[in-house]
Amino acid sequence: MIKLATVSPCYNEEEVLKHSVERLTALFDRMIAEGLISADSMMVFVNDGSRDRTWEIIRELHAENKFVKGINLAHNVGHQNAIMAGMMTAREWADAVITIDADLQDDIECIPQMVRHFEAGNEIVYGVKVSRDADPLVKKLTAQAFYKLQNRMGVESIYNHADFRLLSRRALDLLSTYQEHNLYLRGLIPQIGLQHTTVDDHISERYAGSSKYTVGKMLGLALNGITAFSVKPLYLVFNIGIIFLIVAFGIGIYVTYALLTGAAVKGWASLILSIWLVGGFILISLGIIGTYIGKIFTEVKQRPLYHVRDLLL
């Protein structure tokens, strides 16, 4: 039997925590009875600087439930860093770690399947979303578009996989050697290269409350994912610049011809259009280059990803 730890990042999740713990406790009891996991397995909740009663509820649940452990971060560090904090802490406690959001929209019935795949020799097991019926239409469409864009940009990732996965202690030890600060775990973990497989994940409705992963945060994660693993946007800027030069050369030929034949028409529309077009392209180019420079600026400082304030063991 393996010693299992689930890791769940929490940001203002007071409405769902107790219900989620009840569901996970019932699952743990069943898996222990079936001999899949040991009785000292655990569920680890990482409080990522919540502004509600999330940490107080984690403390209450820890006092009454033998499975519950808690990690209280010193301040909000974001979803990816909170997951990393939980994994790096829990790898000292368990043989394998499963990351799953605290709202349990991911299918917890996949967890026994993940454990069986781990026992069969897989070091990483990905939960792949086969049904997004519970997701809003906008989120569904933008997520699918993003995965396709990632692929075109050369980012290696598992299609329709978010952050529901199992990692062995060996996989976590290897992950700990990556010192990146611009974390995008969906692209980072496949680079570990250990034996892996997938399980089908059916997304369900939230029990209560609303998702804390806003459109802005999703766009930020998407930008981080592309810029952390691909330099194709920089090459794209260069290629568009070449196209602009070709167009400018063509315009130059036309202007020369118009002057020689007397066909030139006085006006400012074409001039203004050209200025706005070229100016917009320059600003976009500077923005892309500035994003990469900003990533370098963050990386070279080598600041810690997180600080743990309290541990409930």
C-alpha positions as CSV (number, residue, x, y, z in Angstrom):
1,M,0.0,0.0,0.0
2,I,1.2,3.4,-0.8
3,K,1.2,6.5,1.3
4,L,-0.8,9.1,-0.7
5,A,-1.1,12.8,-0.3
6,T,-3.6,15.0,-2.1
7,V,-2.5,18.7,-2.4
8,S,-5.2,21.4,-2.9
9,P,-4.4,25.1,-3.3
10,C,-7.0,27.3,-1.6
11,Y,-7.8,30.9,-2.2
12,N,-11.0,32.1,-0.5
13,E,-12.6,28.7,-0.5
14,E,-14.5,28.8,2.8
15,E,-17.7,27.8,1.1
16,V,-16.5,24.5,-0.3
17,L,-13.8,23.3,2.1
18,K,-16.0,21.3,4.5
19,H,-17.9,19.6,1.7
20,S,-14.7,18.8,-0.2
21,V,-13.1,17.2,2.9
22,E,-16.2,15.1,3.5
23,R,-16.0,13.7,0.0
24,L,-12.3,13.1,0.1
25,T,-12.6,11.4,3.5
26,A,-15.2,9.0,2.2
27,L,-13.0,8.2,-0.7
28,F,-9.9,7.7,1.5
29,D,-11.9,5.4,3.8
30,R,-12.9,3.3,0.8
31,M,-9.5,3.2,-0.7
32,I,-8.0,2.1,2.7
33,A,-10.6,-0.6,3.0
34,E,-9.7,-1.8,-0.5
35,G,-6.0,-1.9,0.3
36,L,-5.1,0.8,-2.2
37,I,-3.6,3.4,0.2
38,S,-2.2,3.3,3.7
39,A,-4.2,4.6,6.7
40,D,-1.6,7.4,7.2
41,S,-2.4,8.9,3.9
42,M,-3.4,12.6,4.0
43,M,-5.1,15.5,2.3
44,V,-3.0,18.7,2.3
45,F,-4.6,22.1,1.9
46,V,-2.5,25.1,1.0
47,N,-3.9,28.4,2.1
48,D,-2.7,30.9,-0.5
49,G,-3.2,34.2,1.3
50,S,-7.0,33.9,1.6
51,R,-8.9,36.9,2.8
52,D,-11.8,34.9,4.2
53,R,-12.0,32.1,6.9
54,T,-10.2,29.5,4.7
55,W,-7.3,29.0,7.1
56,E,-9.5,29.0,10.2
57,I,-11.6,26.2,8.6
58,I,-8.5,24.2,7.7
59,R,-7.4,24.4,11.3
60,E,-10.8,23.3,12.5
61,L,-10.8,20.4,10.0
62,H,-7.3,19.4,11.1
63,A,-8.4,19.2,14.7
64,E,-11.3,16.8,13.9
65,N,-10.1,14.8,10.9
66,K,-6.9,12.7,11.0
67,F,-6.4,13.0,7.2
68,V,-6.2,16.8,7.1
69,K,-2.9,18.7,7.1
70,G,-2.5,22.4,6.3
71,I,0.1,24.7,4.9
72,N,-0.4,28.5,5.4
73,L,1.6,30.6,3.1
74,A,2.8,34.0,4.2
75,H,1.0,35.8,1.4
76,N,-0.7,35.2,-1.9
77,V,1.7,33.8,-4.4
78,G,-0.7,32.5,-7.1
79,H,-2.1,29.2,-8.1
80,Q,1.0,27.6,-9.6
81,N,3.3,28.6,-6.8
82,A,0.8,27.4,-4.2
83,I,0.7,24.0,-5.9
84,M,4.5,23.9,-6.0
85,A,4.6,24.8,-2.3
86,G,2.2,21.9,-1.5
87,M,4.0,19.4,-3.6
88,M,7.5,20.2,-2.4
89,T,6.3,20.0,1.2
90,A,4.2,16.8,0.8
91,R,6.9,14.9,-1.1
92,E,8.7,14.4,2.3
93,W,5.5,12.9,3.7
94,A,4.2,10.6,1.0
95,D,5.1,8.1,-1.8
96,A,2.9,9.9,-4.3
97,V,1.2,13.2,-4.5
98,I,-2.0,14.1,-6.4
99,T,-2.8,17.8,-7.0
100,I,-6.5,18.7,-7.3
101,D,-8.3,22.0,-6.8
102,A,-10.2,22.5,-3.5
103,D,-13.5,22.8,-5.3
104,L,-13.2,19.2,-6.5
105,Q,-14.7,19.9,-9.9
106,D,-12.2,17.3,-11.1
107,D,-13.5,13.7,-10.9
108,I,-12.3,12.3,-7.6
109,E,-13.2,8.8,-8.8
110,C,-10.1,9.1,-11.0
111,I,-7.9,9.0,-7.9
112,P,-8.1,5.2,-7.4
113,Q,-7.3,4.8,-11.1
114,M,-4.3,7.1,-10.7
115,V,-3.1,5.0,-7.8
116,R,-3.4,1.8,-9.7
117,H,-1.5,3.3,-12.7
118,F,1.2,4.3,-10.2
119,E,1.4,0.8,-8.8
120,A,1.7,-0.5,-12.4
121,G,4.9,1.6,-12.8
122,N,3.8,5.0,-14.0
123,E,5.6,7.9,-12.3
124,I,3.2,10.5,-13.6
125,V,-0.5,10.2,-14.2
126,Y,-2.4,13.1,-15.9
127,G,-6.1,13.8,-15.6
128,V,-7.3,14.7,-19.1
129,K,-10.6,16.5,-19.4
130,V,-12.9,14.5,-21.7
131,S,-16.0,16.5,-20.7
132,R,-16.3,20.2,-20.1
133,D,-20.1,20.4,-19.8
134,A,-19.8,22.2,-16.4
135,D,-17.5,24.9,-17.8
136,P,-18.9,28.2,-19.0
137,L,-18.9,28.4,-22.8
138,V,-16.3,31.2,-22.9
139,K,-13.9,29.2,-20.7
140,K,-14.5,26.1,-22.8
141,L,-13.8,27.9,-26.1
142,T,-10.8,29.9,-24.8
143,A,-9.2,26.8,-23.2
144,Q,-9.4,24.8,-26.4
145,A,-8.0,27.6,-28.4
146,F,-5.2,28.0,-26.0
147,Y,-4.1,24.4,-26.1
148,K,-4.0,24.6,-29.9
149,L,-2.0,27.8,-29.8
150,Q,0.4,26.2,-27.3
151,N,1.0,23.3,-29.7
152,R,1.7,25.7,-32.6
153,M,4.1,27.6,-30.5
154,G,6.1,24.5,-29.7
155,V,5.1,24.1,-26.1
156,E,5.0,20.5,-25.0
157,S,2.0,19.8,-22.9
158,I,-0.9,17.3,-22.5
159,Y,-4.0,18.4,-24.4
160,N,-6.9,19.3,-22.1
161,H,-4.9,18.6,-19.0
162,A,-4.9,21.3,-16.3
163,D,-3.4,20.6,-12.8
164,F,-5.1,17.4,-11.8
165,R,-2.2,14.8,-11.8
166,L,-0.3,12.2,-9.7
167,L,3.4,12.5,-9.3
168,S,5.7,10.0,-7.6
169,R,8.3,11.0,-5.1
170,R,10.9,10.4,-7.7
171,A,9.1,12.7,-10.2
172,L,8.8,15.4,-7.4
173,D,12.5,15.1,-6.6
174,L,13.3,15.7,-10.3
175,L,10.8,18.6,-10.4
176,S,12.6,20.2,-7.4
177,T,15.7,20.6,-9.5
178,Y,14.0,23.0,-11.9
179,Q,14.7,26.5,-10.5
180,E,12.3,28.5,-12.7
181,H,10.3,31.3,-11.1
182,N,7.9,31.8,-14.0
183,L,6.1,28.6,-13.2
184,Y,3.9,26.8,-15.8
185,L,3.6,23.3,-14.4
186,R,1.6,22.0,-17.3
187,G,4.6,22.6,-19.6
188,L,7.3,21.9,-17.0
189,I,6.2,18.4,-15.8
190,P,6.1,16.7,-19.2
191,Q,9.8,17.7,-19.6
192,I,10.7,15.4,-16.7
193,G,10.3,12.5,-19.1
194,L,9.4,9.6,-16.7
195,Q,6.9,6.9,-17.6
196,H,3.4,8.4,-17.7
197,T,-0.2,7.7,-18.6
198,T,-3.6,9.5,-18.5
199,V,-7.1,9.0,-17.0
200,D,-10.4,10.4,-18.2
201,D,-11.5,13.4,-16.1
202,H,-15.1,14.5,-16.2
203,I,-15.6,18.0,-14.9
204,S,-18.6,18.6,-12.5
205,E,-20.3,21.8,-11.3
206,R,-18.9,23.6,-8.3
207,Y,-20.7,22.7,-5.0
208,A,-20.8,26.4,-4.0
209,G,-19.2,29.8,-4.6
210,S,-17.5,30.8,-7.8
211,S,-14.2,30.0,-9.5
212,K,-11.3,32.2,-8.3
213,Y,-9.6,31.7,-11.6
214,T,-10.7,34.8,-13.4
215,V,-10.4,35.5,-17.1
216,G,-7.4,37.8,-16.3
217,K,-5.7,35.1,-14.4
218,M,-6.3,32.6,-17.2
219,L,-4.8,35.0,-19.7
220,G,-1.8,35.6,-17.5
221,L,-1.3,31.8,-17.2
222,A,-1.6,31.4,-20.9
223,L,1.0,34.2,-21.6
224,N,3.3,32.7,-19.0
225,G,3.0,29.3,-20.6
226,I,4.0,30.5,-24.0
227,T,6.8,32.9,-23.0
228,A,8.3,30.4,-20.5
229,F,8.7,27.6,-23.1
230,S,8.8,29.2,-26.6
231,V,10.7,31.9,-28.4
232,K,8.5,31.7,-31.5
233,P,6.8,35.0,-30.7
234,L,10.2,36.7,-31.1
235,Y,10.8,35.0,-34.5
236,L,7.2,36.0,-35.4
237,V,8.0,39.6,-34.8
238,F,11.2,39.3,-37.0
239,N,9.2,37.7,-39.8
240,I,6.5,40.3,-39.7
241,G,9.2,42.9,-39.8
242,I,10.6,41.4,-43.0
243,I,7.0,41.5,-44.5
244,F,6.8,45.2,-43.6
245,L,10.1,45.9,-45.4
246,I,8.8,44.1,-48.5
247,V,5.6,46.1,-48.4
248,A,7.6,49.3,-47.9
249,F,9.8,48.4,-50.9
250,G,6.6,47.9,-53.0
251,I,5.2,51.2,-51.9
252,G,8.4,52.9,-52.7
253,I,8.3,51.5,-56.3
254,Y,4.7,52.7,-56.7
255,V,5.5,56.2,-55.3
256,T,8.4,56.6,-57.7
257,Y,6.3,55.5,-60.6
258,A,3.5,57.9,-59.6
259,L,5.9,60.8,-59.4
260,L,7.5,60.0,-62.8
261,T,4.1,59.7,-64.5
262,G,2.5,62.6,-62.7
263,A,-0.2,60.3,-61.3
264,A,0.5,61.2,-57.6
265,V,-2.5,62.4,-55.7
266,K,-2.1,64.7,-52.8
267,G,-3.6,63.5,-49.6
268,W,-3.0,62.4,-46.1
269,A,-5.1,59.3,-45.6
270,S,-2.5,56.8,-46.8
271,L,0.2,58.5,-44.8
272,I,-1.8,58.5,-41.6
273,L,-2.8,54.9,-42.2
274,S,0.8,53.9,-42.7
275,I,1.9,55.7,-39.6
276,W,-0.7,54.0,-37.4
277,L,0.0,50.6,-38.9
278,V,3.7,50.7,-38.5
279,G,3.5,52.4,-35.1
280,G,1.1,49.8,-33.8
281,F,3.4,47.0,-35.0
282,I,6.4,48.6,-33.3
283,L,4.5,48.9,-30.0
284,I,3.4,45.3,-30.2
285,S,6.9,44.2,-31.0
286,L,8.3,46.2,-28.1
287,G,5.7,44.6,-25.8
288,I,6.6,41.1,-26.8
289,I,10.3,41.8,-26.4
290,G,9.7,43.6,-23.1
291,T,7.7,40.5,-21.8
292,Y,10.7,38.3,-22.3
293,I,13.1,40.9,-20.7
294,G,10.7,41.0,-17.8
295,K,10.9,37.2,-17.4
296,I,14.7,37.4,-17.4
297,F,14.5,40.2,-14.8
298,T,12.4,38.0,-12.5
299,E,14.5,34.9,-13.0
300,V,18.0,36.4,-12.3
301,K,16.9,37.7,-8.9
302,Q,16.3,34.2,-7.7
303,R,13.8,35.1,-5.0
304,P,11.9,32.4,-3.2
305,L,8.7,31.2,-4.8
306,Y,6.9,31.2,-1.4
307,H,7.3,31.4,2.4
308,V,5.5,29.0,4.7
309,R,4.1,30.7,7.8
310,D,2.4,27.8,9.5
311,L,2.2,24.0,9.1
312,L,-0.4,21.7,10.5
313,L,1.1,18.2,10.7
